């Protein structure tokens, strides 16, 4: 079953990311403090640049800090399309390698996409994928900038629409007021059979001390890509 791009979207776009500060896909180098939890919940609407049909889904993620430089998390996607139900879950682990200063440093991240989703119904791939990513965060020209580069090993490339894959991302964030910010990022996925590129514009609002709301629109930059609308919240406790 050619469902490879579904799990890749889970790892890269529906994490929308995985441990990026919503609505960004590009991750930052930070990890949760020891004993702290973070919960993310978001809605995503995905429309191919070419073709027809829009799919939508929910994604929830719970993360816990175990030390000052290491955290673990679990991401659960839920499809709201015709074949509704839970998709393949993704496990994340982040290890801070080097801290240059406040909000600056280098971190390594490992992702494991599980195979719990029903592949027959199109809710999963039926095999495991493994991803490794390096993350650099740096303050430049008054902005918080984040750069990602990674590699995804496909569990069953013979039955996929793509083989092992390179992923890239760059994000730029700037505060507008004490409680609002704007962000721009570019992300891409590259393999032998197809490439994608997306430009996202989004923002966030710190409504309460521990609750943040966000929204973003990701523009497809080529015919293999999707337009994505996302909105959600992040809570820390």
N, C-alpha and C positions, 0 to 999 in steps of 0.2 A: 504494500500500500504506500503510495507516494505522499506521505504526510510529513515529510521532513521539515518543510518550512513552518509548519505549525509549532513544533517544539523549539525551533530556532527563534520564532517570534516570542515564545514564552521566555526564553533566556535573555533575549536582547531587547525586544520591543514591548512585551507585555509586562516586563518588570518595570515598566514604563512609569522597567527594570530591574525588577531585581533591585537592588540596594541603592540605586540612584535616589537622590532627593527628588521626590515627585515634583513636577511631572517629567523630569529628565530621565533619559535612558542612560546617559553617560554617568558613571559612578564617580564618587569622590573618595579621597583616601581615608576619611574618618571611620572610626569604629565606635561602637557603643561602649560606655563605661561599664566596668564590671558590675553585674547584678542588675543593670538597667534593661528595660524592654522597649521595643518600638513596634507599633502596629500600623500597617498601611492598608488602605482599602481604596480601590479605584474601579471606575467604569471606563470601558474602551469601546469605541465604535470604529470599525475598520472597513474601508472601501478601496478596492483595487483601482489603480490609476487607469488600467485598461480592463475591459470586461464589465460585468455587472454584478450586483448583489452586495449587500452590506451585512457584515457579521458584527455581533456585539457580545460582550462578556464582562465578567467581574473578575477581579484578582485581589486576593488577600495575602498578606505577608506578615509573619511574626518573627522578630529577631531578638536575640538576647546577647548581651555582652558578658563574656566569661573572664576576661582580663582587660586591662586598659588598652590592649593592642589586638585583641582577638574576639570576634563574635561569630555566631552561627544563626542561620535563619531558614525558614521554610515558607515557600510560596505556593499557594493553591489557586489555580485558575478555574473559572466556571464559565462554560459556554452557554449563551442565551439564544443560540440559533436553533435551527430545526432539530439537530442532534444536541439537545441540551444535556448538561451534566458536567461533572468534574473532569478536568483534563490532567495531563501529566504534571505532577508536582515537581518542584525544583528545590534542591538543597543548596545553600550558599555558605561559604566560609571565607572570612576576610582576616588577613594578618597584616598589621601595620609593620612595615620594614624599617622605615626611616622617617623621622619628623624633622623638618627644617625650621619650623616656626609655627605660629598660630595659623591653622587651616592650610598648612603646606606640608607635603611629604609624599612618600611612595608606599603603596600597599599592593599586596598580591591577593587575588580572589580566585577561588575554585568553585565551580558550579557542577552539580550532578543532576541531570534531568532524569527522573524516574520513569517507569513504564506502567504506572497504575491506571492510566486512562484507557477507556475502551477503544482500541484501535479499529475494530470492525465498524463502529459508529462514527469514526473520524475524530474521536476525542483524545487520541494519543497516537504515538508512533509505534508502540509495541516493542521498543528497545531503549536502552540507556544511551544518553549522550553525556560527554564530559567536556567541560570548558575551563580554560585557564586564562586569567587576565591580569595585566599589570596596569596600575593606576597612578597617575602623577597629578597632584594638585599644587597650584602655584598662583600667587597673587600677581597680576600683571595689569598695569595701567588702571589701577583702582577697581579691578574686577577679580572675582574668584574664578579661576580657570581650571578645567579638569580635562585630562587627556587619557584615553583608554586604548589599549591594543590587546587583542586576545586571539585565542585559537580554540575551535570547537571540534572535538573528535566525535564523528557520527558512529553510532553503535551498529548500524546496518546499512552502509552506503549503497549496497547492491539494490536495495528496495526503496531508495530515497530519490528525491528530485534534486539532490545536491550532495556533494561529498564533503570531506573535512573542510572547515571554513575559517577564514580570517575575519575578525570583526574589529572595527575602529570607531572611535567616538571622540568628539571635542565639544566642550560646553563652556559657556561664558555667562556668569551671573553677576548682576549688579543690584544693590539695594536701592529702592526708590524712596521709601520712608522707613521708619523704624520697624514697621510690621509688614511691609510689602516688598516684593522683589520681582525682577523680570529676568528671563533666561532665554538664551538661544543656543542651539546645539546642532551638530551635523553628525549622523551616524551612518555606517555602511556595513554591509555583509558581502563578502567576496568568496566565491568558490569557482570551480572550473566551468560549471554549467550556467551560473547566473550570478548577477550582482544586484544589490539594492542600494539605494541612497535616500536618506530622509533628512529634511531640515525642519526642526521643531522650534516653535515660538511658544513660550508659556510663562506662567507666573505663579506666585504663591502669596498667601495672606496668613499671617500668624494671628489667628482670631483669639486664641487664649495662650497662656504660657506653655501649655503642653499639647495644643491642638493646632494644626496647620492645614488650611485648605489650598487646593491648587487646581489648575486647568491648563491644557495645552493643545495645540494643533500641530500635527506632524505632516509635512507636505511631501508627497512622493516626488522624487527627483528623476526617476526613470520609469520605464514601462513595467519593470519587475517589482516595483515598490507599491506600498499602500498608503493612502491618506488615513490618518488616525486622529480621532478626537478623544481626549481623555480628561477625566475630572476625578478628584478623590480627596482623601484626607490622610494625615499622618498624626498619630498620637504617641507620646512617650510617657512611660510610667516606671 
